[in-house]
Amino acid sequence: MTKPISPDDIAEAKIGHIPEAVVAVFNKMIALNYTGGSATVRQEDVLKEIANTTTLDRGEIFDKGYLNVEEIFRAAGWRVSYTKPDYTESFPAYFEFRKK
């Protein structure tokens, strides 16, 4: 019998769903942008790097939720937030990774 997933199992379930190459891109972007205990990573930069290093296209990335990495990185010890503009704003969407 299949049991329902628990909140504690989310990170492990997501890491099995999100391609390693996507996690590697986030790791690279965090390292490049890390200063003073945090890293701000623009979504568009992540998308460009994924396009340059994999065969994944933008539609597939969004359709399959491959940018939903927050729980994976939280389980690794980060405080993670994602910010995007609403319809009245115009700034680039970004992830913020802060040391716990």
Rosetta blueprint (number, residue, H / E / L):
1 M L
2 T L
3 K L
4 P L
5 I L
6 S L
7 P H
8 D H
9 D H
10 I H
11 A H
12 E H
13 A H
14 K H
15 I H
16 G H
17 H H
18 I L
19 P L
20 E H
21 A H
22 V H
23 V H
24 A H
25 V H
26 F H
27 N H
28 K H
29 M H
30 I H
31 A H
32 L H
33 N H
34 Y E
35 T E
36 G L
37 G L
38 S E
39 A E
40 T E
41 V E
42 R E
43 Q H
44 E H
45 D H
46 V H
47 L H
48 K H
49 E H
50 I H
51 A H
52 N H
53 T H
54 T L
55 T L
56 L L
57 D L
58 R H
59 G H
60 E H
61 I H
62 F H
63 D H
64 K L
65 G L
66 Y L
67 L L
68 N L
69 V L
70 E H
71 E H
72 I H
73 F H
74 R H
75 A H
76 A L
77 G L
78 W E
79 R E
80 V E
81 S E
82 Y E
83 T E
84 K L
85 P L
86 D L
87 Y L
88 T L
89 E L
90 S L
91 F L
92 P L
93 A L
94 Y E
95 F E
96 E E
97 F E
98 R E
99 K E
100 K L
